Amino acid sequence: MDLDPTAISTLSDRDLVLQFESIGDNCELGLVQRLAGAEPLGLLRFAGTPLPALLLAMAARFEGIDDPAHIRIHEESGEYMVKLTKYDFYYHAHVKVGDMTPEAIHQQQCRTVGFLAKKLIGDLETPSKILVFRQNERLSAGDLVDLRIALSAYGPGVLLWVREACPGHPAGTVDVADDRLMIGYVRRLAAREYVPDLDLESWLTVLRRAFALSALSGAAREEAARAAWRQLGRTELRFGFEGNAAPSLGYGWSGPEPGYQWSVGERSLITVRNPGDAGEYWLEMEVIPYLALPWVPHQRLDVRIDGTLVHSFDPLPRGTVGCVVPGRLIAGQETIDIILDHPDAASPMLVSDGGDDRRLAVCFVRMALMCTASG
């Protein structure tokens, strides 16, 4: 559906949710679509889809998913469940025990699974919908990169990664990482044990804002996102080829790579814009430390601002980390120099027989500085 961005605000909830397709990891988006009055066909709409299984299926182009030997029917809590054992997908058959025989359900699924798999492949290759992924467990930076690589092998699809609201990311907001990735924040993700307990209002707000952003050109989309960040008191940088971090990087950085960038040597400099006056700030980073057991078992990362040690991550975990920054270190400055010390940097060529001679320390995916307390 081609719409002028000004018409999106009046789009019905039903028409809105039809612009999105779930690629995992459970049926929360599918239930949002149902509550909005839409019932689109989708292989993964109501499926439990663990990310490793999804990546395996995508790499194989879902080959053999409709093999009758890999389609299992079993009872659970008075209804039938379908298990696609080739890739460890599972979903409700929406048939109560006694309404149909397992054999009849199996025959039905053998006919529909192949059709839905082909439809999904077509939708990935010629995307007309925004693809949605959500996961209760923390999604690591490496996992997100793997998912994006898998999607790019099919076509130029746009991914909306839905997360739970957190400090600096209020419910209903949508961040634009680049032309192919948006991150939306709902008030809460539904618990695995009871997915119907979802927050419909914040889901619809996220979907509407994501759809509105997707209708803009790349430059206009990024400017809209920056305007939203300024309103929230946040400066956000994305690393990699399509990110916006390059002008902010000083010494101690390697070149951009797909979705990330390595800090190298023992110290790096990054300069960020002051997000606004505040008594306290929150610095958040999405990182992957370089490890090479047994020689490099961990990485330490020290954060310094205005000559002051703000926090030492020792050891630095993989994923999203954050620390409080006192307002006095930033007050009155238009830009802030952040010094990152990483004394455990090492060269893969020396410690793991790799061919990379860079002294790798920490891989950065995202960094954000946010106002958390008024000045």
HELIX and SHEET records of a PDB file:
HELIX    1   1 PRO A    5  THR A   10  5                                   6    
HELIX    2   2 ASP A   13  VAL A   17  1                                   5    
HELIX    3   3 GLU A   28  LEU A   35  1                                   8    
HELIX    4   4 LEU A   51  ALA A   59  1                                   9    
HELIX    5   5 PRO A   68  HIS A   70  5                                   3    
HELIX    6   6 PRO A  102  GLU A  125  1                                  24    
HELIX    7   7 ALA A  141  SER A  152  1                                  12    
HELIX    8   8 LEU A  200  SER A  214  1                                  15    
HELIX    9   9 GLY A  218  LEU A  232  1                                  15    
HELIX   10  10 ALA A  246  SER A  248  5                                   3    
HELIX   11  11 GLY A  327  LEU A  329  5                                   3    
HELIX   12  12 PRO A  348  VAL A  351  1                                   4    
SHEET    1   A 5 PHE A  20  SER A  22  0                                        
SHEET    2   A 5 ILE A 130  ARG A 134  1                                        
SHEET    3   A 5 LEU A 159  GLU A 164  1                                        
SHEET    4   A 5 LEU A 181  VAL A 186  1                                        
SHEET    5   A 5 VAL A 174  ASP A 178 -1                                        
SHEET    1   B 4 ALA A  47  GLY A  48  0                                        
SHEET    2   B 4 PHE A  89  LYS A  96 -1                                        
SHEET    3   B 4 GLU A  79  LEU A  84 -1                                        
SHEET    4   B 4 ILE A  71  GLU A  76 -1                                        
SHEET    1   C 4 ARG A 234  ARG A 238  0                                        
SHEET    2   C 4 LEU A 360  ALA A 373 -1                                        
SHEET    3   C 4 TYR A 260  VAL A 264 -1                                        
SHEET    4   C 4 TRP A 253  GLU A 257 -1                                        
SHEET    1   D 4 ARG A 234  ARG A 238  0                                        
SHEET    2   D 4 LEU A 360  ALA A 373 -1                                        
SHEET    3   D 4 GLU A 280  PRO A 289 -1                                        
SHEET    4   D 4 GLY A 319  PRO A 326 -1                                        
SHEET    1   E 4 ARG A 267  ARG A 273  0                                        
SHEET    2   E 4 THR A 335  ASP A 341 -1                                        
SHEET    3   E 4 LEU A 301  ILE A 305 -1                                        
SHEET    4   E 4 THR A 308  PHE A 313 -1                                        
END                                                                             
